Amino acid sequence: MAERATRGQCEDGGSGGAAVSKRGAKLSGKATRAKSGTPKSSGATKFAKKTIALVYDFDGTLSPRPMQEYAFLPKIGIDPAQFWEESNRVAKEHKADPLITYMHLLYKKAKEAGVRIDREDLVAQGRDVELFPGVLEWFDAIEDYTKIRAESHGIALRHYLISSGLTEIVEGTPIYHHFHNVFASEYWFEAYDMPYPKRVITDTGKTQYLFRINKGVEDLGETINEHMPDADRPIPFSNMIYFGDGDTDVPSMAVTRKSGGHAIAVYPPGKARKKCVDLFNAGRIDFFAPADYRRGSDLFERTCLLIDRILANIRVEEEMWKVAKSAKS
């Protein structure tokens, strides 16, 4: 779930022997900006749609609380509940975007407190962010499972993060290097007192990045508005699983499932699960489970079931592709 800023909701919001791949070395200063270099399946000599994408929200999904509450707000002496209340109030009064409002208000409060925070400070704050049980081991464990279960050669598993939180803080967390790409809100840092929002990712705006993953157009300098036939899209939605925790994830869950993909909702272990039940009853998700990422947990087992389904579908699609190719020869 994104931060506690209040936002509008919409069901649809898009613009317009196996080897499991891992992301390369962690980059300094920004997330990987992958370009669309995947071979198109229509004229390829091998079946290309073998990449599985696990896509995560951050706040409330991988971490119990909004990431700003662990170090940023304590550093400037602001009570989290009061901050989010003020941010929502200001956004409503000025009819402003809640995400831009909270990003502006964070640094306004820091300036008022006489605390200068730059990019390095935010990255360092990522070390203080708490993660749900098992998150640190999750990525390797789920990749090991996929490697064991895959029967097709060339299966690749990628992890993506799409968050309204701050890219800079995410970079400082111990899980950053596991992500093939991170799409999150970000600041411009220049020689001025007040940094300016560089990228703001809203609830419905998240769906743009799902389509970027789907089309293989992960370089934000490239448009995704041009038509691309489904046959040429390297990562079908049917190969995706979206992980979220509540209302702010509804557009992404809806787009993913309506496009043939899968979604799982999580809730804090031992806490109320009503929101997840509502999402399940509304057909937004395939499963829900406590946010316990340890091997053997309900979340781990249910994710593995969906991976098994995706792997089976890949085998069927690959065999159909082979038959179609042979029929033309």
C-alpha positions in Angstrom: 0.0 0.0 0.0 1.2 3.5 -0.7 1.6 6.1 2.1 -1.3 7.3 4.2 -2.1 10.1 1.8 -5.8 9.9 0.8 -6.3 9.2 -2.9 -9.0 8.6 -5.4 -9.7 5.1 -6.8 -10.4 3.7 -10.2 -10.8 0.2 -11.5 -8.8 0.8 -14.6 -6.0 3.2 -15.0 -3.4 2.1 -17.5 -1.8 4.4 -20.1 -2.7 3.4 -22.8 16.3 -27.1 -16.5 15.6 -23.7 -16.0 17.7 -20.7 -15.4 16.4 -18.0 -13.1 17.8 -14.5 -13.8 18.9 -12.1 -11.1 19.4 -8.4 -11.4 23.0 -7.2 -11.8 25.0 -5.2 -9.3 23.1 -2.4 -7.5 23.4 0.9 -9.3 24.3 4.1 -7.4 21.8 6.9 -7.7 19.0 5.4 -9.7 17.2 2.2 -10.5 17.9 0.2 -13.6 16.2 1.6 -16.7 15.8 -1.5 -18.9 15.1 -0.9 -22.5 12.9 -2.9 -24.8 15.4 -5.4 -26.2 13.5 -8.6 -25.8 13.2 -10.5 -29.1 9.7 -10.4 -30.6 8.0 -13.8 -30.5 6.3 -13.3 -33.9 9.5 -13.9 -35.9 11.7 -15.5 -33.3 13.3 -19.0 -33.6 12.6 -19.7 -30.0 9.5 -19.2 -27.8 10.3 -15.9 -26.0 7.6 -15.4 -23.4 9.3 -17.2 -20.5 9.8 -14.4 -18.1 7.7 -14.3 -14.9 7.3 -11.0 -13.2 6.5 -10.6 -9.5 5.4 -7.0 -8.9 5.3 -5.5 -5.4 3.9 -2.4 -3.7 6.1 -1.4 -0.8 4.4 0.3 2.2 2.0 -2.1 3.9 3.1 -4.9 1.5 6.8 -5.5 2.1 7.0 -3.1 5.1 4.5 -2.6 7.9 4.4 1.2 7.8 5.0 4.0 5.3 8.8 4.2 4.8 9.0 7.9 5.8 7.9 7.0 9.3 11.0 5.0 10.2 13.6 7.8 10.0 12.5 10.9 8.0 9.7 12.0 10.3 11.5 11.1 13.6 14.5 13.0 12.3 12.5 16.2 11.9 10.5 15.6 15.1 7.1 15.1 13.5 4.4 12.7 14.7 3.4 10.4 11.8 -0.3 10.6 12.4 -0.2 14.4 12.7 1.8 14.6 9.5 -0.5 12.5 7.4 -3.5 14.3 8.8 -2.0 17.7 7.9 -0.9 16.4 4.4 -4.4 15.2 3.6 -6.0 18.4 4.9 -3.7 20.6 2.9 -4.3 18.6 -0.3 -8.1 18.8 0.2 -8.0 22.5 1.0 -5.9 23.4 -2.1 -7.4 20.7 -4.3 -3.9 19.5 -4.8 -2.6 16.0 -5.7 -2.1 14.2 -2.3 1.2 12.7 -3.5 2.8 16.0 -4.5 1.5 17.5 -1.3 3.1 15.0 1.0 6.4 15.2 -0.9 6.4 19.0 -0.6 5.3 19.0 3.0 8.1 16.5 4.0 10.8 18.9 3.0 8.9 22.0 4.2 8.8 20.5 7.6 12.5 19.6 7.4 13.3 23.1 6.5 11.2 24.5 9.4 13.1 22.2 11.8 16.4 23.3 10.5 17.3 19.9 9.2 18.9 19.7 5.8 18.2 16.3 4.1 19.8 15.5 0.7 19.8 12.4 -1.5 22.5 10.6 0.5 20.5 11.2 3.7 17.4 9.6 2.2 19.3 6.6 1.0 20.8 6.1 4.4 17.3 6.2 5.9 16.5 3.1 4.0 18.6 1.1 6.5 16.0 1.9 9.2 13.0 0.6 7.3 11.4 -2.4 8.9 10.4 -5.3 6.7 7.8 -8.0 7.3 9.1 -11.5 8.5 10.9 -13.4 5.8 11.2 -10.6 3.3 15.0 -10.7 3.3 15.0 -14.4 2.4 11.9 -14.3 0.2 13.6 -13.4 -3.1 16.1 -16.2 -3.1 13.6 -18.7 -1.8 11.0 -18.0 -4.4 13.7 -18.1 -7.2 14.9 -21.5 -5.9 11.3 -22.8 -6.0 10.8 -21.6 -9.6 14.1 -23.1 -10.7 13.1 -26.5 -9.2 9.6 -26.5 -10.6 10.3 -25.2 -14.1 10.4 -27.8 -16.8 11.1 -25.5 -19.7 14.6 -24.2 -20.4 15.1 -20.4 -20.2 12.6 -19.5 -17.5 13.5 -16.1 -16.0 12.0 -14.7 -12.8 12.1 -10.9 -12.2 11.1 -8.8 -9.2 9.7 -5.3 -9.8 8.7 -2.6 -7.3 6.0 0.0 -8.1 5.6 2.4 -5.1 4.3 5.8 -4.3 7.2 5.9 -1.7 10.6 7.4 -2.3 13.1 5.8 -4.7 15.9 7.2 -2.6 14.8 5.4 0.6 14.2 2.2 -1.2 17.7 2.2 -2.5 19.0 2.1 1.1 17.0 -1.0 2.0 18.8 -4.4 2.0 16.4 -5.8 -0.7 17.0 -3.1 -3.3 19.4 -5.2 -5.3 16.8 -7.9 -5.8 14.6 -5.8 -8.0 15.1 -5.8 -11.8 13.6 -2.3 -11.8 12.2 0.1 -9.2 9.5 2.6 -10.2 8.8 4.9 -7.3 8.4 8.6 -6.6 11.6 10.6 -6.7 13.0 14.1 -6.0 15.1 16.5 -8.1 18.2 17.4 -6.0 19.7 20.7 -7.1 21.5 23.6 -5.4 18.3 25.0 -3.9 16.9 24.9 -0.4 13.8 22.9 -1.5 14.0 19.8 -3.7 11.3 19.4 -6.3 9.3 16.2 -7.0 10.8 14.6 -10.1 8.4 11.7 -10.3 5.1 11.1 -8.5 3.4 7.7 -8.8 -0.3 7.7 -7.9 -2.6 4.7 -7.4 -3.8 4.8 -11.0 -0.4 5.9 -12.2 1.0 2.6 -11.1 -0.8 0.8 -13.9 1.4 2.6 -16.5 4.4 0.7 -15.1 2.6 -2.6 -15.4 2.2 -1.9 -19.1 5.8 -0.9 -19.3 6.8 -4.3 -17.9 4.3 -6.0 -20.2 5.7 -4.3 -23.3 9.3 -4.4 -22.3 9.5 -0.6 -22.4 11.1 0.1 -19.0 13.2 3.1 -20.1 11.1 6.0 -18.9 12.4 8.1 -21.7 10.4 5.9 -24.2 6.7 6.1 -24.7 4.4 3.2 -24.2 1.5 4.7 -26.1 2.3 3.2 -29.4 0.3 0.1 -30.3 2.1 -3.2 -29.7 0.4 -6.5 -30.7 0.0 -8.9 -27.8 2.2 -11.4 -29.7 5.1 -8.9 -29.5 4.9 -8.1 -25.8 7.7 -9.9 -23.9 6.0 -10.4 -20.6 2.3 -11.3 -20.9 0.1 -10.3 -18.0 -0.6 -14.0 -17.5 3.0 -14.2 -16.4 2.6 -11.6 -13.7 1.7 -11.7 -10.0 0.9 -8.3 -8.3 1.3 -8.1 -4.5 -0.5 -5.3 -2.6 -2.4 -4.6 0.6 -5.4 -2.4 0.1 -7.4 0.3 -1.6 -4.4 2.1 -3.2 -3.6 -1.2 -5.0 -7.1 -1.7 -6.5 -6.3 -0.2 -9.9 -3.2 -2.3 -10.3 -4.9 -5.4 -9.1 -7.9 -4.8 -11.4 -5.7 -4.2 -14.5 -3.5 -7.2 -13.8 -6.4 -9.6 -13.3 -8.6 -8.3 -16.1 -5.6 -8.7 -18.4 -5.1 -12.4 -17.4 -2.7 -12.0 -14.6 -2.8 -12.7 -10.8 -2.9 -10.7 -7.6 -2.4 -11.4 -3.9 -3.3 -9.1 -1.0 -1.5 -9.2 2.3 -2.3 -7.9 5.8 -0.2 -7.5 8.9 0.1 -10.8 10.8 -2.3 -10.9 13.7 -4.2 -7.8 12.5 -7.6 -7.4 10.8 -8.0 -8.9 7.4 -11.3 -7.3 6.4 -9.9 -5.3 3.6 -8.3 -8.4 2.0 -11.6 -10.3 2.4 -13.4 -7.4 0.6 -10.9 -7.5 -2.2 -11.3 -11.2 -2.6 -15.1 -11.1 -2.6 -15.0 -8.3 -5.2 -12.8 -10.5 -7.5 -9.8 -8.2 -7.2 -7.4 -10.9 -6.1 -6.7 -14.6 -6.4 -5.5 -15.1 -2.8 -4.9 -13.2 0.5 -2.6 -14.1 3.4 -0.8 -12.6 6.3 2.4 -10.7 5.3 4.6 -13.5 6.4 7.1 -14.1 3.7 8.9 -17.1 5.3 9.1 -20.4 3.5 6.1 -22.6 4.4 3.8 -19.6 5.2 0.4 -19.3 3.6 1.8 -16.4 1.5 4.7 -18.5 0.3 2.6 -21.6 -0.5 -0.1 -19.6 -2.3 2.5 -17.7 -4.4 4.0 -21.1 -5.3 0.6 -22.3 -6.5 0.3 -19.3 -8.8 3.9 -19.8 -10.1 3.0 -23.5 -10.8 0.0 -22.3 -12.8 2.1 -19.8 -14.8 4.8 -22.4 -15.5 2.2 -24.8 -16.7 0.7 -22.2 -18.9 4.1 -21.3 -20.3 4.7 -25.0 -21.2 1.3 -25.1 -23.0 1.9 -21.9 -24.9 5.3 -23.0 -25.9 4.0 -26.3 -27.2 1.2 -24.5 -29.1 3.8 -22.1 -30.6 5.9 -25.1 -31.7 2.9 -26.7 -33.4 2.0 -23.5 -35.1 5.6 -23.1 -36.4 5.6 -26.7 -37.7 2.2 -26.2 -39.4 3.7 -23.4 -41.5 6.7 -25.4 -42.7 
